[in-house]
Amino acid sequence: MAGAALRDQLSALLSSMFSQGLVDEQFEQLQMLQDEGGTPGFVAEVVTLFCDDAERIIAEIATLLEQPIVSFDKVDAFVHQLKGSSASVGAQKVKFTCMQFRQFCQEKSRDGCLMALAVVRNEFYDLRNKFQTMLQLEQQIQAYDHKQQ
Amino acid sequence: MRPDERKGVVAARRDQFPVGMRVLAVDDDPVCLKVLETLLLRCQYHVSTTNQAAIALKMLRENRDMFDLVISDVHMPDMDGFKLLELVGLEMDLPVIMLSVNGETKTVMKGITHGACDYLLKPVRIEELRNIWQHVVRRKFSTRDRANLDIYEECNKPSNADSDHAHGHVTCGSPDQSGRPSKKRKEYYSEEEDEGEEDNTQETDDPSAPKKPRVVWSVELHRKFVAAVNQLGIDKAVPKRILELMNVEKLTRENVASHLQKYRLYLKRLSAVASQQVSIVAALGGRDPFLHMGAFEGLQGYQAFTSSTSLSSFTPHGLINSPRNNPAAFGTQRVSASKSIQTVTGGHALNHSICDANKYHLSSPGNQQGNLGQGMATSLGQTQMQPKWIQEETDDLSTIFSGNGLANSGMSATLQGVTSSPLLPQELVECTQVKVGSQPSVLTPSVSSGHLEGTVGVSSSLLDPRVSQQTTIPLSEFSASGLPIHGLFNNSCATKLGATSSASTPVHPSDDLLVARDTKAGASSFGSTMLLPPDTEQKYLNFGGGNSFKHKFDERTADSLFDLKFVWSSGLSSQSASNIGAHHSISQRWNNSSSNNSNIGARMIGQPSSSASTVAPHAKSDFLISGDMLVPKNASDLSVPKLQSELSSSSCSFDGLLNSIIKVEKDDVSFSDDLGCSDFYSLGACI
């Protein structure tokens, strides 16, 4: 019973993530890849990679934007990378905010970039929380299944 | 393996082929790489991954036969994906797919011009990846270097029918495609014969056997190489001289020769890709004002041909190469000695142009069919006819020409006399600009050291409003060119369109018929430039490199109706959009095109050349007409400055063209296949 409840919770979480536009069909594809391809833990691996990488990139961007002379090209390169990895994981909202971010980079507007960074960061943290919850639920489900056996 | 068994294997391979295809995925982004890897594995490919381009390159260099395909991200910190792409394209003949989250046209175009066989956007979908094996197959049939495809070798070898089949997919179904693959192979072999032993070593190399210590062509080394090639001009770039210029220790002539070959293949590949693209563009752009014109009505039909052409050997390069194809394949020309094999180009091109003409004919019913028919007839009889031609025309070229001049008295013409002598190309092309009121005078090229060389070019441009009519007439002693010029003259004047045409008549007593081909190639590229919508050109120019220029040109060429082959086929006839006709119908044709208000790029190049090696004096003359006619309504699309730049660039390439003609003539070397490039380079330089 507890297992079923956990599963319900997980699927509710996932559908809310989809409905809020946090993740898109790419994420769905990753899940399908995991389920059909018999590669358990694949989504968890990618999500973890993404969270670590995105956090690193956001930190890099923040550092760059603190410089007296901002190298917008470098910032742009990082944002581009973040956009790439968020697209790959299906982190739709982060991807969209990255696209806006890149416009500020092109305009070479530090204020715009700082603002965009804040937005990206918020979106990312929001998503990361959800991802973490998701991963925890999955772990619990796994542990429960394990116990059952 | 028994034959039937082999057939079975082919079929079986086709069924399961993509399974186990060896893919190298390169992406600095761990997330993307992980996802990509999983997707590729899901497609049942054999996947290797790396997050650094440098490592990827190392892997590829060390195990060049271990991969079938490379998928690379565009943005990577250690090495730009484009650089990796370029190096891979140069060093090993692997298809490379670029991958980026950035789908801007400019970036995608850059990928394609650098030789990417595909450009995927992140996030990649598995559906796309399931299809990427096609690039491996495609490459297999469009490359000679099958070293990297050894596991599919049997797939490749078995039957011509097989390869034809695969080829058909690639070539959009030109009517002549059957048998082309084999021609192509022949081309390669004959190319080797021309270029000497270094190629043979290449070809005979067993892919799996370890080779002599390999020189790693670093970016630096390659740059030197390219610089040397450019300095020499791709046409004159022979391994020995490149080696001298590069002045790098431990580099052997063989290394350079091999690299040169790859470089040429690389350029060729780029052009193939480019023209493929263009054909797509052309197909999609049916509503484009340009395409509306009568001239372009045939384009669609033609396009198929062009693209297929470029895939095999018909890019300007290819065209030039093709001459060396098996003469027998065309049967148009009976050439006995090896030297005269070059003559065959005519034949080769001829064949295709005939097919084309057919297509063309069908697709543009309203246009002067009579002319077309004529043109076809001419083309069919090209070889036989030309000799006569030249004789006739030669006799009273001057007369004809002066007649033209009179007829055209209304226009102010600038006569450009190009005097050529077998000296330095630059010196050879001495342009004197003479303003002639109403009677153009003809400057007769000087004849020196037994070579008769005359180059006549006519160019008129109305693109620039201020210049009412600028007509440059390079006149040769051969009336063959004279006639077409006449037509051009009249019509460009009347239509108020800018047209540039050049007719050159290199006459060479020697066996070297290459001249003709070279001229043609140059011409085509020239013409193509003019055809370009300026903005497009601009884009291309941004890419900067000589390669991209070349690419551009090829594309243009593919784009233009006045494809070399066409022109060739008609022999004397020039080709404006809708008509292919005999020489005397040229003026008609021009009229026609003008009345169509079409945007026409046409160019004329006439090149009779006689070959001593054939039993009877073999003379050949070909005309390409290319010019840009800008119709007022289109004019709005094109900004004047750009047009001007276009013009200047074309004139540059014109010079380059002349240079190359003369160059080639001078030393009878057959490297025609890259002449186009030299033109491009020169164009690049002047832009």
Interface residues (C-beta under 8 A of the other chain):
Chain A: Q26 Q29 L30 L33 G37 T39 F42 E45 V46 L49 F50 D53 A77 H80 Q81 K83 G84 S85 A87 S88 V89 G90
Chain B: D28 D29 P30 V31 C32 K34 V35 L36 T38 L39 L41 R42 D73 H75 P77 S100 V101 N102 K122 P123 R125 I126
